[in-house]
Amino acid sequence: MENTKIPRHIAIIMDGNGRWARERGLPRIAGHYKGVEVAEDIARYCIEIGVSYLTLFAFSTENWYRPKEEVELLFGLLKKYLTDKRDELIELGIYTRFIGRRDRIDKDILTLMEAMERDKPKDIKLNLILAIDYGGRDDIVRAVRKLINKGFKEVDEISFSKFLDLGSVPDPDLLIRTAGEKRISNFLLWNIAYTELYFTDVCWPDFNRDILDEAIEDFSKRKRKFGRILNE
């Protein structure tokens, strides 16, 4: 990774857990368990290479339409993760926070989420942001409602951004989506206006450090103009 430009903020749409499990004759939840293991390793690697922010799309506002049993299993997995990994994440210097709606999440899980957000490591090496019950359109609508409730008469892009779920977090430099799909799927719609996109056919449970290196190498070669003309 020498002489490679490391993105400050990487966002990932972790797709393909169910497909990965189905191809191996396993229940869908097995793919989600494997996906959590991969997410942990990628977070550790982000610390090693100097990424400051990692945002993972874990559960969307549309995922509620999945079978009830799968939804319950997913939130059970989240609860286990928040319970078992809390101390370990803090020791690693990972500060975990959450974006998305909170009114539809069970109180016991919400309590664990809020506790995780309160417990900041003394030395933050990685800001890990988990998108739970998150949708980009919903994020924007909720931001507008906050502005209305606070009596704003005028607003610009900077002031509006502060009311989005990411708040003062810098916009993602690189967005990665796995499992071959080439769409955004309602993820961080405002924040990825100038984000570089990278798509891979690999399902998330098979994603690894080498593939992340490939994505970063590809990102490093791109010229980010942000609408301007750069001198060649």
C-alpha positions in Angstrom: 0.0 0.0 0.0 3.0 2.3 -0.3 2.4 5.5 -2.1 -1.3 4.7 -2.2 -3.8 7.4 -1.2 -5.8 6.0 1.7 -9.5 7.2 1.8 -10.3 9.1 5.0 -13.9 7.6 5.0 -15.0 4.4 3.4 -18.6 3.3 3.2 -19.6 -0.2 2.3 -22.9 -1.8 1.2 -22.4 -5.3 2.5 -24.4 -7.3 0.0 -24.7 -11.0 -0.8 -24.8 -12.7 2.6 -28.0 -14.7 1.8 -26.7 -15.7 -1.7 -23.4 -16.8 -0.2 -25.2 -19.1 2.3 -27.7 -20.4 -0.4 -24.8 -21.4 -2.7 -23.4 -23.5 0.1 -26.7 -25.1 1.2 -26.7 -23.1 4.5 -29.4 -21.1 6.1 -29.4 -17.4 5.3 -28.4 -16.5 8.9 -25.1 -18.4 8.4 -24.2 -15.8 5.7 -24.9 -13.0 8.2 -22.8 -14.6 10.9 -19.9 -14.9 8.4 -20.6 -11.3 7.3 -20.1 -10.1 10.8 -16.7 -11.8 11.0 -15.6 -10.2 7.8 -16.8 -6.7 9.1 -14.7 -7.2 12.2 -11.6 -8.0 10.2 -12.1 -5.1 7.8 -12.5 -2.7 10.7 -9.2 -3.9 12.2 -7.5 -3.6 8.8 -8.8 0.0 8.4 -7.0 0.8 11.6 -3.8 -0.6 10.3 -3.9 1.3 7.0 -5.1 4.6 8.5 -8.8 4.9 7.5 -10.5 7.3 10.0 -14.2 6.4 9.3 -15.8 3.2 8.2 -19.6 3.2 7.6 -21.3 -0.1 7.1 -24.9 -0.5 5.7 -26.2 -3.2 8.1 -30.0 -2.9 7.9 -32.0 -0.7 5.7 -35.5 0.8 6.1 -36.6 -1.6 3.4 -35.2 -4.7 5.1 -38.3 -4.7 7.4 -40.1 -6.3 4.4 -38.0 -9.4 4.8 -39.5 -12.5 6.5 -40.2 -11.8 10.2 -38.0 -14.7 11.3 -35.0 -13.4 9.4 -35.4 -9.9 10.8 -35.6 -11.3 14.3 -32.5 -13.3 13.7 -30.6 -10.3 12.3 -31.5 -8.2 15.4 -30.6 -11.1 17.6 -27.2 -11.1 15.9 -26.9 -7.4 16.5 -27.7 -7.8 20.1 -25.1 -10.5 20.6 -22.5 -8.4 18.8 -23.1 -5.3 20.9 -23.0 -7.4 24.1 -20.0 -9.6 23.3 -17.8 -7.1 21.4 -18.3 -3.9 23.4 -15.1 -4.1 25.5 -13.0 -5.5 22.7 -13.9 -2.6 20.3 -13.0 0.0 23.0 -9.7 -1.7 23.6 -9.0 -1.6 19.9 -9.7 2.1 19.8 -12.9 1.7 17.8 -15.6 4.2 18.6 -19.0 2.9 17.4 -22.0 5.0 16.6 -25.2 4.4 14.8 -27.2 6.2 12.1 -30.8 5.6 11.1 -34.2 5.5 12.8 -34.4 4.4 16.4 -38.2 4.4 17.0 -38.6 0.9 15.6 -35.8 -0.8 17.4 -36.5 -2.9 20.5 -35.6 -1.1 23.8 -33.1 -3.6 25.0 -31.1 -3.3 21.7 -31.4 0.5 21.7 -30.1 0.6 25.3 -27.0 -1.4 24.1 -26.5 1.0 21.2 -26.7 4.0 23.3 -24.2 2.5 25.8 -21.8 1.8 23.0 -22.1 5.4 21.8 -21.3 6.8 25.3 -18.2 4.6 25.7 -15.6 6.4 23.7 -12.0 5.0 23.7 -9.4 7.3 25.1 -7.5 7.1 21.8 -9.9 6.8 18.9 -8.2 4.9 16.0 -11.4 4.3 13.9 -14.9 5.7 13.9 -17.1 2.8 13.1 -20.6 3.9 11.9 -23.3 1.2 11.6 -26.4 2.1 9.6 -29.3 0.4 11.3 -32.9 0.9 10.0 -31.3 3.5 7.7 -32.6 4.9 4.4 -31.1 7.9 2.5 -34.5 9.4 1.7 -35.7 8.9 5.3 -32.5 10.6 6.5 -33.2 13.7 4.4 -36.9 13.8 5.4 -36.0 13.6 9.1 -33.4 16.4 8.6 -36.0 18.6 7.1 -38.4 17.9 10.0 -35.6 18.9 12.4 -35.1 22.2 10.6 -38.8 22.9 10.6 -39.1 22.1 14.3 -36.2 24.5 15.1 -37.9 27.3 13.1 -35.3 27.6 10.3 -36.4 30.0 7.6 -33.3 29.7 5.5 -30.8 26.9 5.0 -27.7 26.2 3.0 -25.9 23.0 2.2 -23.5 23.2 5.2 -26.3 23.9 7.8 -28.5 21.3 6.2 -25.8 18.6 6.4 -25.5 19.1 10.1 -29.0 17.7 10.6 -28.4 14.6 8.6 -27.5 11.4 10.5 -23.7 11.6 9.7 -23.7 15.2 11.0 -20.2 16.6 11.0 -18.6 13.3 9.8 -16.8 14.0 6.5 -18.5 12.6 3.4 -17.3 9.1 2.2 -14.4 9.2 -0.2 -15.0 5.7 -1.4 -18.2 3.6 -1.5 -17.9 -0.1 -2.0 -20.7 -2.5 -2.9 -20.3 -6.2 -3.0 -22.2 -9.1 -4.7 -22.3 -7.6 -8.2 -25.1 -5.1 -7.8 -24.4 -1.7 -9.3 -26.9 0.6 -7.5 -26.9 2.8 -4.4 -30.0 1.3 -2.8 -31.0 4.4 -0.9 -27.7 4.7 1.1 -26.3 8.0 2.1 -27.9 9.8 -0.8 -26.9 13.3 0.2 -23.5 12.4 1.5 -22.2 10.5 -1.6 -22.7 13.3 -4.1 -19.0 13.2 -5.0 -18.0 9.8 -3.6 -16.0 7.4 -5.8 -17.9 4.2 -6.4 -16.4 0.7 -6.5 -18.3 -2.5 -7.3 -17.2 -6.1 -6.9 -18.9 -9.4 -7.8 -17.6 -10.9 -4.6 -20.3 -11.6 -1.9 -19.6 -9.9 1.4 -18.8 -13.1 3.3 -15.9 -13.6 0.8 -14.7 -10.0 1.0 -11.2 -9.7 2.5 -8.3 -7.3 3.0 -6.9 -8.0 -0.5 -10.1 -7.0 -2.2 -10.2 -3.8 0.0 -6.6 -3.1 -1.2 -7.8 -3.5 -4.8 -10.6 -1.0 -4.2 -8.3 1.5 -2.6 -5.7 1.1 -5.3 -8.4 1.8 -7.9 -9.6 4.8 -5.8 -6.0 6.1 -5.6 -5.7 6.3 -9.4 -8.8 8.4 -9.9 -8.7 12.2 -10.2 -11.3 13.7 -8.0 -12.3 17.0 -9.6 -15.5 17.9 -7.7 -16.8 19.7 -10.8 -13.7 21.7 -11.3 -11.1 21.5 -14.1 -7.7 20.2 -13.0 -4.4 20.9 -14.6 -3.3 17.8 -16.5 
